[in-house]
Each structure stands twice: as C-alpha cells, then as structure tokens.
C-alpha cells in the first residue's frame, strides 16, 4: 500500500509509546504530524493538523476514549481512527467500531501489521486484529461490509472509471483511490476489474 502522503496524529498517554509508534510509522513511510496525551489535546491537534488518520489508545491521561470518538471525528472531517491498544477485549472492539473507529490493533503486533492496519484504515477500509478473528462473531460480519468510501470507489471502478476519474469525481487524491483498491485487493481478493464488477453486482453497488 502507498503510505507516503498519509498524515497521522498519535494519541497515547505514554510518551515512550508515542515515540516508538512514531518511529515505526515514519520508517514505513507515514508522516506523523502531531501527538497528544489527552482527549482535549487530541481534539485540538486533529482540528489543527487535519490528519488522514488518528492512531488512538483506548485510555488517555484523561480517561477512556470511546465516548470521545464522535467528537474527534467531527473535529477533523475525513479523518479515520485506528485503535492501538493492549486491550484484547472483543466487547471493546465492538464498542470502538460502533463509536466510529474503523480499525482495532493490539500494540504487541509486528511493524508490518501496524503499517498494513494504518494504511488500510487511512484509505477508508476496516482492519481488525486477525488474532481476534476467532472471537469476533458479529464484528467479523462487519468486516465483510464495505465502508462508504470503499463502496463509492468500488462502484465507480466497476463502472469503468480510471483511478484518476474516480479521484476527480469524489474529490480525493489518486493515491487515496489506489489505497482503497489495495485494501479491496488485500481484504477481499478483488484483483482485476472483472473481480470488482462481480463483487459490486453481488453487493448491489452497480446494476447488472
């Protein structure tokens, strides 16, 4: 996945964790544009920096953050949220997704998985820690559903539009469209345009 233009803000109450995550993401090609330790600080930083992605711990120095997710999203329209936490509680996964996050990753994962999760969520896709898969139940079903951005891109690509045309129609960069395609390819194995058309028709996103 392409990561060079993805702008990231980190929100974690441990400065050493933020430093480590920043180093890993920057090494993978992401651009970290801000950090925060608390909820209000995070809201201020994302409103000012307008990142593509917020990497958010489950608990900040101001307390649990689930109730703050809608406000954080409202502060930076177009931003997506990847939860980055030590909590492997499936109930928290469900609550985070219901609140508006589109990714959930444990902190003890590999650099490769962190990069994949960040790129997928920043592109408008969903990503949940694979090791939680056996216990996800309803969350696994949510993973099969497309985000609004993915549905929009899929419909236009399946209708025959190029990446550039899709980007112009929905007002995003070509790189964002490429990232969404990479997400669809990796998560749903939609490699060719025929794959896109077949899946879109199955989902009802385009007419047969």
N, C-alpha and C positions, 0 to 999 in steps of 0.2 A: 504494500500500500504506500501511497505517496504521503509524506509527512512534513515536507519542508515548509509549507505555508500554514500549518496548523498551529494556532496560538493557544497557549494553555495557561490557566491560573491554577495554582496548587493551594488547597485549603486543608491544613493539618495543624494540630496544636503542638506538635513536636518539631522543633526546628531541625533536628538531625534527620528526621524522616523527610521533611521537605527538601533538605539539601541532597539527600540520597536520590529521591524521586526526580528532582530537577536534573541531576547528573545523568541518570539513566535515560530520561526522555530526551534531553539535549543530545546525548550520544546517538540516540535513534533518529535524530533529525527534527524533532519538535522544537518550537520556540516558546520558552516559558516567559510570559510577560508580566507575571505578578504572583505574589504569595500572600496568604492570610492565615492567622491563627484562630480567629473567632468568627462568629456568624456575621456580625455587623461589619467587621473589617472585610470579610469576603464579599459581602453585598456591595460595599463601596468600591473595592478593587475591580470586581467584574463589571460594574456600571461604568467605571472609568476606562478600563482597558479593553472591554468588549471582546473577550476571547471566544474562540470556537468551542473550547472545551474547558470545563471545570472538573479537576480531579479532587474529589471531596471525601474527607474522612467521615466516618459515621458519628463521631463525637469530637467537637472542637472545645476550646477552653471555655466557651460559653454554654456548653452542654450538648445534648443530642440535636442532630440537624434535620431530621426527617421533616419536621413541620416547617423548616425554613426553605425547603427546596422550591416550592412555588414562587416565593419571593425572590430567590436567587435567579430563577429562570426569567422572571419578569424584569429584573434589573438589567439583563443583557439578552434581548431578543435574538433568537437564532443560536444561542449557546446550548450545548448539551452537557450532561453531567454523567461522569463515571465515578461511582462509589469505589473508594480504595480503602479497605478496612481489614482488620483482623477478625471481624465478626462473621462466622460461617453459619449463622442462624438463617434458615430458609424463610422464616417469618419476616425477618428484616429485609431479605431480598424482595419479597412480595411488596412490603410496605414502601421500599425505596422506589420500585418500579411504578407503583400506584401513585406515588407522590410526584413523579415526573422524571426521575433518573432513567437513563436508558442503558446503563452498564453497571455491573457489580463485579469487582475483582478483589481477591484477597491479597494482602501485602506480601505474602511469602511465595509469590509466583515468580516465574523467570522473567528476565528482561524482554525476551521475545514475546511472551504473553502480554506483558504490560504494553508493549508497543502495538501489538495487534488489537488489544482491547481499546486503547486510546484512539487509534486510527479508525476503528470500526464505529465507535460512538461519535467521534467528531464528524464522521461522514454521514451521520444520521441513522446508523444502524443500531441494533441491540447486541449487547455482549454480556453474558453471564458466565462466571467461573465454571469451566467444564467439569471440574471435580465435584461441583454441587449438583450436577445433572441428574444423578440417580434419585435425589431427594426433592427435585423441584416441583414435580406434579404440574399444577396449573401454570407455573412460571415457564415450564418447558413449552407449553402450548402458546404462551405469549411470544416466545422466541420464534415461533413459526410465522407469526404475524409480521407484516411489514410496517415500518414507521411511515408516517405521512410523506416524509421526504423520499423514502425508498419507493413507495407506491407511485409518487409523481414521476420520478426518474424512470422507473420501470415502464410505466405506461407510454412515455414519450419515446424511449428507446425501442420498445416493442412496435411502436407505430412507424418506425423507420428513421427517426431523427438522429443526427450525429451528436456526439458529445458536446460540440460547440453549440449546436442548435438548442439542445436541452438546456445548457447553461444560460443561454440568452433568454429563453422562454421563462425560466423560473427565477432568474436574477441571481445566479450563483457563479462561482468560477468554474472553469473547465476542470480544474483539479478536484473540486468538490464532486463533480459528476463522476470523475474517474475513481474517486474513493468510494462512492456509493456502488459503482459497478464492481469494484474489488470486494466490497462487503457482500454483495449478492452472489458473486462468484464463489467466495470462500465459504459462506454460510449455507447457501442453497445450491451450489454447484451449477450456477447459471453461467456457462462459459460463452456460448455462441448466441447470435441474435435469435436463432431458432429456439434456443432454450428460453430466452427472455419472452418470446411471443407465446410459447406453450405455457409457461408458468403464468403469464399475465392473463391469458384466456381462462386458465383454470381458476384463478382468483377473481375473475370478473373485472379486471382492470382495463381490458380492451375488448372490443366486440369481435366475435369470431367472423 
